Structures are given as structure tokens and as C-alpha cells.
Amino acid sequence: MNKFFNMIPGEDAWCILLYGDIGEYSDVTAAGIARELIEAESSGKRIDVRINSNGGDVYTGIAIFNALRNSKADIHIYVDGIAASMASVIALCGKPVEMSKYARLMLHSVSGGCYGNKTELRRCLEEVEALEDTLCRMYAPKLGIGEDEIRARYFDDTDHWLKADEALSLGFIDGIYDADPVPEDSTPEQVYRIFNNRLEQPLNDNQMNLEEVKKRPRFKDCASDADVFRVMDSLEAEAAKVPSLTEEVEELKKKNKAFEDKAREEDEAAKKKLLDDAQNDGRIDATTRPVYENLLNSDRENGEKALQSLKPKKRVTTDLRVDPGNESPWDRRMNEIKNKLNR
């Protein structure tokens, strides 16, 4: 039997837990509810249905609604955590229905999807609208208002979350009961998890199954509950450092990238200078430059050695250079030849 959905016999009442998603392949199924309802009815005792569900399949929910509504048993419904979407409809079956002071009720439009041509898409839309009409008829008797008003108020493609006092004032529930406290700023999802966790594991005085915790590697040396809590405190302290460490790592990554970009630019400039110098002194030319450039890129050390091993070529412009106020080497040589001939 599913750990979230079972029946608990009691002295005065039998309890059916409707915890989890609603659907034929989910935590709460119509067949499961009907089977347990029949078994509970045979006891002749009151039946308490406790809800903590985000909703689910509409058709499965309608089947559960009808099973509970048509039962001859005295059914009380308690919304422990969340009764959202289809679960809020099922909650109407209680005589009475009560919410814990920390619970949430939610109503919204029917959602669905389909694939096909425009005719098939229209049929899908018509089916969604027909289901909303059905849900309006199911809400109406409890709320005491017309179906059109319900449709306009709650089927407007918006999620309508109600706290216990709001649900009571609007007529969705008949009373509010106390429960173990839940943080005031808890989101609906957090409320859902809190109540599921309370059901899922046995609780000790510290509201935790510490014997299971001690089996984990990090807690293997913990001899007492106090040791467990000391380890948890250290873990919380470490976890608190994570945001600042993450921010520091990101900042270091940015600085490192800046250094890498600068080093890359300087390296490219150095390689360009090596090639420019080699080309200027005649060691390489425009044709051979790409060869040495590729060599520098693939093997910088051997590329530099290869360039250094090349001999510069003497250029005519070097021999013909004339320093200011002096003869060029060419003119000087010509004058020497003329002087020898005139002797």
C-alpha cells in the first residue's frame, strides 16, 4: 500500500489519508479510495479523510468525489496542508470539512493539452469548458452562490490561494483546527512538504528520526542525539558560507579571465614582433612567414630557435646608406678606384 495513501483504524473513527497527487498512476487513485472506503464503512464508525494534495487528474477526482459523496458513512474531512485544484473539490464532501490554521486551499481553471487539427483542438477546448461547468456545479451547493459567479470568480486562469480564515469566511469550510506550527511565511509547496514529511517518518521528541540520521556516514561517530545536532550545526555553518564562497569564486574567475586575455594579447604581440623582425632583416619573407607563424603557434620554443638559426640577408640599401656629412660606401670605393687610375 502506498506510504502516502492508506487507512488507519481507530477506536472512534477510521482514517483515510489522501496524501499526494491524484490520478490513476499517482499516489491517490479512485480505485484505492473506493476500496478503502468500503472497508472503512463496514466498521460502522466515522470516517476521517485527511487531505494534503496538490490536485491532479480531474476525472479521477470526480470519481473520488462521487464515492465519498454517495457514501452512507459519517465522513469528516480535514485539510491538513494543501487542498489544491481537484483536491479542493474533493474537500467539499466533508460533513463537516475543516482546515488546519496553517493549511491552504486553491482553486483555478482546468488545465489540459492536446495535439491535432483545428477540429480536434476545438473539441479539446469544449471538453475543458464542460469540465469547468461540472466543477462549478460541484462547488455551488457548498458555497451557496450561482455557477456563473463561481466561474467568473475562480475560473479566470488565475490560481486563487486561500488561507483557512479566508476559506471559512467564503463558505468553503466549516471550521478551523489547530496543528503543529508551520512557519508563517511558508509557501504552499513548503506547507505540502512539511505535512508529507510529518506523515512519512516516525517522529521523536525532536521531530526528527535521529536513529536513521545516525546511519549516514557523516554521523557514524555520533553516540547521542546531542552529537547529531552538533554535526548538524557545523553543516549549517558550512552551508551558510556557500553563497559568499560562490560569489568569491565567480569574482576570481572574472579576474583570471582578464589575466588570461591580457597574457594572450601580449603573447600574440610578442610573436608578431618576432615575425616582423625576421621579415625586416631578410630571414623570412611574405611567402615563408605563415610557415614560421604556424610553427610558433604549435611549438613556441622550437619556433623561436628556428627563427634565430636563420641568417639575416644583407640589403643593398644598407650599403648605399649615407650618413649625414659623409660619403656613402659606394662613393668612397669609386673615389679609391679613380685615385689609383690617376697615378
Order of alpha helices (4+ residues) and beta strands (2+ residues): beta-beta-alpha-beta-alpha-beta-alpha-beta-beta-alpha-alpha-beta-alpha-beta-alpha-alpha-alpha-alpha-alpha-alpha-alpha
